[in-house]
Amino acid sequence: MQLLSGSPSRARTLIALVLSSWLLLAGTAAAEIPGTRSGSGLRLSTVSSAPDLVTGGDALVEISSSHGFPHRRVEVTLDGTDVSEAFAWDEEREVLVGLVEDMEPGEHLLEAGLPGAARGDAQLTLVNHPDEGPLLSGPHQEPFYCETEDFVIPGLEESLGEPLDENCSIEDRVDHVYYTSEGEWAAFPEDAEEYPSDLARTTIDDGTEVPFIVRLAHGTANRGIFQLASLHDPLTEAPVTPVDRPAGWNGRLVYTLGGGCTEGWYRQGPGTGGVLDPNVLGQGYAMASSSLNVFGNNCNDLLTSETAQMTKEEFLETYGRDDLTIGLGCSGGAYQAHQAADNYPGIFDGIIVGCSFPEVGFGTIDMITDARLLENFFEQDAAAGWTEEQKRSVTGFENLATMHNVSPGALRIDPRAFCPEVLPEAERYHPETNPGGVRCDVYDHTATIYGTDPETGFALRPLDNVGIQYGLAALADGTLDVEQFLDLNEGIGGYDHDADFRPERSVADLPAVEAAHRTGRLTEGGQGLASTPIIDYRAYADDLEDGDIHVRYHTSSMRERLREANGDVVNHVSLLEDFRHGLFSTDSPLLLHALEQMDAWLTALEPSDDPAQRPTLEEIGAARPAELVDGCMTRGEDPEFLPMELDRDPDSACEQLYPSASFPREVAGESVRADVIACTTAEPVREDYPAEFTDEQWHRLREIFADGVCDYSRPGRGHVEHAGIWQRF
């Protein structure tokens, strides 16, 4: 198989871009950074972040050499002050490791050398940023409401208490909880001298049995509340340090990413993506997350990527260098995983996504806002005679109930509909009584990227349905007649800037469209995702009686974007089963299989300490375990795995068990990639239509589409190239 076929220049561009941007990632070797010096045969490198992305006043640093060195004689200074005592010898890796602390915001010079050495000291410039951020995402959003008092520590069932300052900070704290023989979490007594009688034990992945006691840490970074968790026995083990790792930790980190979106603005959030999953911790994995890595608290992927970087920094400063990090999330968590991996590669080495979408702004919003427009049209007199099957065929969904299920969620574009409870009513936007109030919607939450209208102050919107011929495929197969097709497209309308229905179609603000492409708000898949192993696990929800937003075609959208960008999808594996375990639960053996196989996949890749060395698609394909293949579980009482490519082939067993179905814009002629924000239009050609139009009908169609119909063979309006990884705002 030839990888990257048809796109060798793009592959070379990507590799060059990754190599030129590597110094923005954690683990950068100081000897290779322009403006630094490696002397005395020593090399300085940061572990917890890139040297210029240090936060909170501290950085975990390693001192190494290509050959043995007298580590006890090494002298280390920060801005001329001796900090040698901060460093300890790591016998296993043969490096000095130390947490350099007490840095003010700004630049600092770190030097390491040997007394009397002929060569000068190794030098590294560190740039420290505030613990509350921002680091990458631009100015802080205001207002911003703290929720530390609503954040309950699991197992202890007590609040984190009042915040310390306007940045919602708390004092770092460490507690221990244990998993009981009854399958519950309980507080481990601080003064314990023996194990509780109901303490469970667990066998980690190397076969060792250990007490199921978890070190649970809380703190704040980037104004979010973070949680860090790992097995740790306080009765027999010393406190955790970067050179004294817990015996029960396998060196791997699972970073959880929570779902949602509505109400995800102007708030800190009262919970994280969860770090006490016994099926994960019990194997020896550490877990980490932040309240701002829950999309229901923060529906902004740029801020979630920044938060993941800063939270992982906190983890590494405590535990030391990890072997690999897996991003794990469903729904809104899948948005985060896809976009962090594509735009900020290196935070996660691999990602496992469930109930996935490519991103919220287009993969999801276009689907649900179209569904709401269709639902509104079907309530009009023009649709009075339509059958349920005709309506369903226009949506493309397997189940018409999906349209009704997702329509309310479309109001995440409405600045009034989903304000969080913590935001006082008096501060909220109202077009008449408070036009300058806080707008609670996805676009205003991303105004740093999209820009604002200078007259209204509202965020610019990349929302567009100009030229879309809703129901075109239903016209082609005879489900709709010409009059119904014309009625639909004449009456579908669009949204104004408050998400109220209007007769005219929605017209995107082109600067916002350009920004979405340029900055990766639309997940292209050709940046960091080209060097990231991905497992997409899906519990099939298309046929749920009440409908569901997490429909299967979104997996195909992401896969086909990867294929379009990179020429191959060898780094993308799709696993599918029914809904017996819910949307995304590690009670599912198939999902645990995904975790096991991702671990094996990344281990075979042997991630480099040098983030410039991102794996190629060829290397990723060669490292993929033989047991990790596309396929689905049968639906019976004792399901079996059917290995086969999940490619929407109607004759395949998996497709017949779990139909992919479609969505309104694919029915209208767009590809399953769903990556056209605002289509380029062209004059309709009568001979191209799959039905006969009378002259009167053709004249009516030309009036409905006075500016032309979508031509999906051409790039969309406002399409520009992605500007590259690790962008800062």
N, C-alpha and C positions, 0 to 999 in steps of 0.2 A: 504494500500500500504506500502510495506517495503522499506524504503529509504536506499540508499547506499547498496542495495543488492549485494552480491558478492564481496564487497570491504570494509568490516568493518575494516581491519587492515589499509587500506589506509586512511579511515576516521579518525581513531585514530591518525595516523601519522600527518595528516593535522591539526587536532585540537591541537596536541602538538606543532607542528611547529608554528602555529599562536600564541599560548600562550607564547611560548618561545621568539617570535620575537616582541611582542606587544610594547615594549618600544621604538621601532623605529617609532611609529606612533604618530600623533598629539593627544593631550589631555591626555597624560600619567600622572597618579597620582604619585607625587613625593614620597609619603610614601611607595610605593611599588618598588621603584627603588633601586637595590643594591647600597650601598655606599652613600645613602642619609638618612636623619633622619627627622622624624615627631615629633616635640616637641610642648609643650605648648598646646596640644590638637588640633593644627593647621595642615593643610595639604597644601602644595604648589604643584601646577600643572601648566603646560604650556597648553595654549589653541591653539596658532597659529601654533605650530609645536611640534615635540618631543623635549625634553630638549637638545638632542645632535644634532639636526638638525635645530638650530636657524640660520637665515641668516639676513644680513643687519644691524646687531648691535642692534636689538630690538626684544623683545618677549612679547606677551600678556600672563599674568600670573594671575591665580586665587588663592586666599587664602580662604580656607573653613574649616569647622569643622563638625564633626558628631553631634555636639550639638551647641546650641547658644554660641556666643562669643562676647566680647566687641570690636567690630570692630574698634571703634575710637581710641582704645589704642594700636592697633597692630603697631609694629615697623618693618620696612623692610629695609634690607641693601643689597647692591650689592658690593661684595669685600670690605666690611667694610664701605662703604659710604651710608648714609641714603637716601633711595629713597621712603620713606613712602608717600610723597606728590603725587606720581604718581598713587596712588590707590584710587578708589572711590567705594562706596557701591552700589551693585546691589540689590535693594529691592526685586525684583521678585524672584531671585535665592538665595538670602541671602548669597552672597559671595563678597569678595573684589576683584576688577578687576583693573589691572594696566598694562600699557605699560612700560616695563623696557627697557631703551634706552642706547645708547652710549657705547655699548660693542665693544671692539676690537676683532679681530679674536682670537679664543682660548677659554680656560675654564674660567668660572666665577662662583663664589659662591654666591648664593642668599639665604638669611636667613630671617625668619619671626618669631616673638615671641611677648610675652606679658611681659612687665616689671614686675619683681618680681615673674614670674611664676616658680613653682617648677621644671618643666621639662625644658629641653634645647630648643633652637630655632629649628624650622623646617628648614631643609636645602635642597637645590636643586642645583646640578651642571648643569650649562648651557654651551653648546659648540657652539660658534658663528662661522659662516662661512661667507666669503665675499658675498656681495649683488650680485655680478656678477657671483657667483658660482666658481667652481663646488661644488655640494653637494653629488651627487651619481654617476655621469656618467663618472668620470675620467677626464684626462687633457682636457682643452679647445681645440676645433678644430681650427686649423689655416690653411690658413687665414680665417678671419671672417669680413664680410663687414656690416657696419651700414646702416640702411635705415630710420632713423628718419626723414630725410628731405622729404622722399617719403610717409611718414605716414600721412594721412589726417584725422583730427578729424571730425567725422560725425556730421552734424548739423552746425558746425562752418565753415567747408570747409577750414581749414587752416592747415598748416604743423606743426609738432612738432619741426621743426627747426634742427639746427646742433647738433650733439652729443657733450657731454661734455668731453668725453675721449675715449680712445681706446677700452673701453668696451661698447661703444654705449649707455652710460647712458644719461638720461634726468632728469631735475628737475621734481619731482612729481607735478602734477597740477590737479585741480578740476574745472570743468565747469558744467554748467547746460544747458540742452537742453529740448525742449518740443515737444510734438506730436501735430500737428495741426489738425484742423477739416478737412483738405484736405488730411490727411494721410501722412504728410511729417514731417521730423525732422528739427527744427529750433533752433537757439541759443536763450537762455533765457537771456534777458539783465541783466548785472551785477548790474546795478543801479535801477532795476525795483522796483516800489512801488505798482504796480497793475499788474494783469494778462493780457497778450496779448489777444486781441479780438478773435483771431483764436485758442486759447488754447482748446484742447480736454480734456475731463474728462474720467476717467476709473473707473470701479467697480472692486475692488479687490476681492479675493476669499472669504472673510468674509462678502461680501455684502456692504462694505463701498465704497462710491463714493469719489474719490480724484482727484485733478488736475493732468493731465498727464505730470508732470515735472520730469525729470530724472537727478540725480546726476551722472556725468560721469567723472571718474578719470582715469588718465594716469600716468604711471611710468615705470621703468625698473627693472627687476629682472632676474638673470641668463642670462643676455645679450639680453633678449627678451623684447618687449614692451607689458606691460599688460594694460588691460582695466577692470574697475569695474563699474557697473551700478546698480542703484536701483531708485525706486520712492522716491522723497524727495522734499518737498516744501520749498524753501529758504525764502519765505515771511512769513511763519508761524512757521517754525521749526528751532531749534538750529542746529549748525553743528553736523554732525554724529560723535559719539564716541562709544566705546564698551559698554557703559552703557546708551547711549541715541540713541536708534535705530530709524530709520525713521518710522513714523506711517504707511506708505504704504508698508513697507517690511513685508512679511509673515514669515520671519525667514528661508526661503529656498533659496538655491543657485543653479542655473543652470550654469554649467561650459561647455562652448561650445568648440568643438574640430573641427578644419577645415580640409578639405580634400586635395587631391593632393598627390604628391610625386616627380614627375619630377621637376628638378631645386631646390629641397629642400635640399640644402647643402651650407655651407660656407656663410650664410647670416642671417641677423636679421629678415628680412621680413617686408613688408609695410602694413600689416593688421593682424587682429586677426580672431578668429572664429566667431566674431560678438557678440555684447552685447546689441544691440538696436532692439531686436525683440519685436514689440508691443504686439504680442499675448502672450508673456511670461511675459514681464515686466508689462503689463496691468493687470495681475492677482495678482501681488504683489511679484513675484519672483525677487531676485537679479540675476545678470548675471556677469560672469567673463570669461576672456580668455587672451591668450598671443599670440604674433606673432610666438613664437616657438611652439605653439600648433596648428599650421596650417601645415599639412604635406607637402604642396607645398612650405613652407619655410624651413622645417626641417623634413626630412623623416627618423627619428631615434626615435623609440618609447621609448628608455631609456631616451633620452634627453627630450622628451615630458612629460614623467612621472615626471622627476625631475622638469621641469618647472611648471607643474600643482601643485606640492607640494609647490613650492616657491611662486607662484601666489596666491594660496589659503591662504598661510600664510599672504600675504599682505592684502587680503580681511579680514581675521579674526582679524588682528591687527587694522583695521578700524572699522568694524561692530560688533566685539565681536563674541561669540560662535554662530554658526548657528545650526538650528535644523536638517538639512540634506543637502547633496550635491548630485546632479544628474549630471552625465556626459552625454553630449548630442552631438552626432556627426555622420556624414555620410561619407562613403567611407574611406578616410584616417583618418577621425575622429573616425570611428568605430575601425580601427586598434588601435588607441590610447586608446579608452575606454576599449576594451578587454584586452589590455596588461597592462595598468596601474592597472585595477581592479584585474588582476591575479597576477602580480608581486609586486605591491605596494598597497595592500588593505588598505582602510581607507581614501585615497584621495577622492574617490567617494563612497557614500553609495549604490547607484544603478546606472545603466547605461541604456540609451536608444540609440540604434544604428540603423542607417539606411543605405541602400545600402551597406550592411556590407560585410566584409571579416574577417577571423580570424586574419590575420596579412599580412603585405606586403611581407615579405621575402620568404614565401612558399605558402600560400593560393593564393596569387596573382601572384607572380613572376613565379611559376611553370606553372600556367595556361597560362600566356601571352607569356612566352618564348617558351613553347611548341607550341602555336598557330603560333608564328613567324617561328619556324622550319617547321611546317606543310605548312604554306603559301609558304615558300621557296621551299619545296619539290614539291608542286603542280605546280610550275613554271618549273620544270624539265621535260625532255623528258620522263622519266619513268612514269610520271603521265599524259601524253598527252591524253590518252583515258578515263580518269576518268570522271564520271558524277558529277554534283554539289551535288547530294544526297550522292554519295559515299564519297566525300570530307567532307560534313557536318557530316556524320555518324562517321567519324574518329575523328573529333573535339569533338563530343558529344553535341555541342551547338544546341539550338533551331533554330538558324538562322546562316547560314554560314557567313553572313556579320559581325557577332561578331568577327570572326577570323581576318578579315581585319581591323576591328575597333581597336582591342587591340594590334595588332602586333607592331605598332610604339611605343607604351608605353613600350614594352619589352626592348627598348633601355635604360631604366633606369639602366640596368646592363652594359651599354657601357660608359666608362669613358670620352668619347668625346661628347656625343650626347646632354646632357641636362645640360650644365653649365649655371648657372644663368647669366643674363645680367650684374650684378654688378661685376662679376669676370672678370678682364681684360684678353683679348685674350692672352697676352704675358705670363700669369701665367698658362695657361691651358695645360694639358698633350697632347702631340702628340708623337706617338711611334718613330718617326724619328727626328723631329725638337726640341722636348722638352720632352724627356723621363722621366725627373724628375719633370715634371709639376704636377699641381693639377688635380687629377682624380675625375670626377663628376659622381659618381654612388653609388648605395645603399650599396655596399660592402665596398668600401673605406670610406664611411660615417659612417660605423659601425666597423671600424678597431679596435677600443678599445676593442671590444668584440671578433671579429673573429681572431684578430692577423694579422701579416703581414709576407710576404715571406722575409727572410733575404737577399736574393740575389737581388730581384727586388724592394722591398719596397711596392709592391702591397698588398692589403688586401687579405687574404685567402677567398675562396668562398665556401659556402655550396650549390653549384649548381651541380645537377647530373641528368643524364638520362640513366645511364648504366643499361642494362637489361630490359628496358621498352619495352613491345611489343605493340607498337602503333597499334590501329585498331583491337585489339583482339576480342572485342565484335562484331565488324562489320564483322569479319571473321565468327564468330559463327552464326550470323543470316543470312549469305549468301549475305550480301551487298557487301563484298569484296571476290574475289577468292584468292586462295593460292598465285598465282604469284603476285597479287597486294599487298598482305600482306607482302610478302618477299621484293618486290621492295621498299615499304614504309620504312621498318625497316633497309634495307640496305642503303637507301639514306637519311635518316632523319638527321644524323649527330649531331653536338653539337656546342658549342661556345668555342672560346679561351678566354684568360683573357682580351681581348679588345672587347669581344662580337662579333667578326667576326665569320662567319660560318666556320666550319671545318668538314672534313669527319668523324672524330672520335666523339664518344659521349662525353658529358661533364662529367668530373670526379671531384667529390667534394673533397675539402681538409678536411680530417677527423677531424683535430682539430677545424675547423670552425663548422662542423656538431655537434660535441660534445658540443661546446660552445653554439650553438643555443638551444640545449635541456637543457643544464645545467642552462642557464641564463634566459630562457623564451622568447627568440626571436621567437621560435615556441610556439604559445599559446596552452599550454597543457589543460588548463581549470580546473585543479585539485588543484590549489593553492587558491588565493583570490577569483577567480570566483566561487568557490564552496560555498562561503558565500555571494554572491552578487546577488540581483535581477536584471534580464536582460529582457528588452523588445526589440525585434528585429522587426523593422518596415521596410517593403520593398515595394517600388513602382516598380511594375514589368517592367523590361526593356529588358527581353529576346527576345521579339518579335519586338523591335524597328526596323524600316526599315533599318537603317544604322548600326545596331548592337550597343552593349554597353558592357562595362567591368563589370557592376554591375549586374551580372546574379544571378538567385535565388539560385542555389545550394549552394552558400557560406553560406547561413543561415543554411542549413542542415549540412554543414561541422562543423560549430561551435557547433551546438546542439549535434551532434554525438560525438564530442570530449568531451563535458561535460558529456554525458552519459557514455562514456568509462572510464573517469577519476573518476566519482563520483557515478555511478550506477543509477542516476536519473537525470531528467531535469526539476524538478518542479520549479526551479528558472528561467526558460527560457520560455518566451512567444513570439510567432511569430504572427505578424499581416501583412496582405498582401492586396494590392489593385492595381488598374491600375495606369497609368502614368499621370492621368489628372491634378495632382498637382505638377508634376515634381518629381525629385528624393527625395527631403527631404525639405518640406516646412510646417511651422506651419499653413498655410492656409488649410491644410488637417485636417478635423475633426477627422480622425482616429489617426493622430499623436498627436493632442491635447488630444485625449482620452488617448493615451499612457502616456502623461505627467501627466494628472489627476490621472490615475490609479497607476503610479509609486509613486506619492506623497502619495496616500492612502496606498499603500503597505508598503512603508518605515515608514510611521506614525504608522501603525499597528505593525510594528516590534519594535518600540520605540528604536531607536539606542542608545546605551549606551555611556556615556562619557568615559568609559574605553574601549579602542580599543582592549583589550584582549578578550572582549566579542563579538566576531563575531558570527552572527546568524548561526544556523545549517540549513541544507536543510529541516529538518522537521519543524523547526520554520518558515522558509521562506514560505514553502508550506501552513502552517496553516494561515499565515498572508496575503496570496495573496487574493485580493478582488474577490468576486464571479463574478463580471462583467468583470474580466480580464481573457480571455480565448483565445486560439489559434483560428484563423479564417481568412476569407477573405471577401472583399467586392465584390458584384456582379459588372458586367461591364456596367450595363444599365444607363439610364439617371438619375434615382433615385436609386442609389445603396443601397443594403441591406447587412447587415453583416451576414455571414454564419458561425456559430460557429462549428469548427471541428478541430481535430488535423492535423497540416500541416506536414505530414509524408511521402510525395511522393507516396501515395497510388494512383495508376492510376485510380481507380474507384471512387475516391472522387470528389465531385463537385469542390472544390478549385483546385485540381490538373488538372482537365479538363479545368478550366478557365485559369489557370496559370501554364503550364507545367514546371516542375523543370529542365528538360533537364539534361545535364551531362557536362563532360570536358574530355580532352584528356587522362589523367591518369586513370580516372575511366573507360573509354572505354578500357584501357589497363589492367584493373584488380585491380587497387587500390580501396580502399573503399572511400566513399564520405567524410570521415574525412580529406582526403588529408593531412595526417600528417607524411608521410614517406619522409624523405629528400633524403636519398640514400638507395635504397632497397638492401636487402641481396639476392644474386642470388643462383640459383640451376640449376642443369642439366635439360634441358627440357625433358619431358616424352612424347613420341610420342602418346601414347594412351590417353593422357589428352586433346589433341587438338580436337576442334569441326569440323575439316575438314580433309579429306584424303590428305596425302602428298605422292608424289612419292618418291622413294629412292633418286632421284636427288634433289628434293625439300627439303627433310629432311636434306640431307648433306649440302645444301645451308643455311638452317636455323641454323645448328650447327656452320657454319662458321661465320654467322652474329652475333650470340650470343656465341662467343667463351668462354666468361667468365660466361655464364649462363644467365638465364632469372629471372626476379623478382619473388621472393617467398614472397608474402604479408602475408603469415601466420606466418612469423618470424619478429622479430624486425629489423629495418633497420640498415645498417652499421653506426657506430658512435652514436647509440642511447645510451644515459645515462639518469639517473634520474635528474629531476629538483632539483637544490640545495637549493631552498627555497625562501621565500619572502624577500623583502627589502634588496636585494644584493647591494653592493657598489663596485665601480671599481676605 
